[in-house]
Every structure is written in C-alpha cells, then in structure tokens.
Amino acid sequence: MPVTSLVLSCIGIAILTEIFPLHIGSGDWLYLSLLAYSINYLQLVYCILFASAIALVYMLSLSVKKKELPFIPFLLLGYLLTLYFIHI
C-alpha cells in the first residue's frame, strides 16, 4: 500500500501528541492513519465529524460526567457511518 500524505500527517500528529499535551491521544491519530488507507481526506473528515457528534451525544446522556473518554470506539462508529454513506 502506498503511503500517502494523509497517512504521514496523521502519524506526524500522533508523534506531536506524545511530545505536547493535546486533548486527543496518539492512539487515536494512529488509528486514523490506518483508516486513511481505505478512505480519502474528505471521508476522513466526515468520520471525525460523525465520531465527534456521537461522542457529544454520549457525553450529554451520561449522568456522571467524565473528564476523559476513549475516542477510538466513536471513531469506529464514525468510520462505519462514513462507509455506509459512501455506499448508498
């Protein structure tokens, strides 16, 4: 598989999250770099948009508010929604 600029940028951001305290973990960016092999830039943006919307609904529905939440499950759901909308 060819390494695209999208994959390299996600890996670069993952390295930056290890150095600087950002609010999204390096594992999330590494997962996004893997997703970038199967979808293009715009679809990756939609994936992040869907994942953020699902995470927001989930956070608002919790009775006990958490400060940190794993984002990879939401990225998976966002990816599946993106694939669904690509193929309909």
C-alpha positions, 0 to 999 in steps of 0.5 A: 500500500502506498503511503500517502500524505494523509497517512504521514500527517496523521502519524506526524500528529500522533508523534506531536501528541506524545511530545505536547499535551493535546486533548486527543491521544496518539492512539487515536491519530494512529488509528486514523492513519490506518483508516486513511488507507481505505478512505480519502481526506474528505471521508476522513473528515466526515468520520471525525465529524460523525465520531465527534457528534456521537461522542457529544451525544454520549457525553450529554446522556451520561449522568456522571460526567467524565473528564476523559473518554476513549475516542477510538470506539466513536471513531469506529462508529464514525468510520462505519457511518462514513462507509455506509454513506459512501455506499448508498 
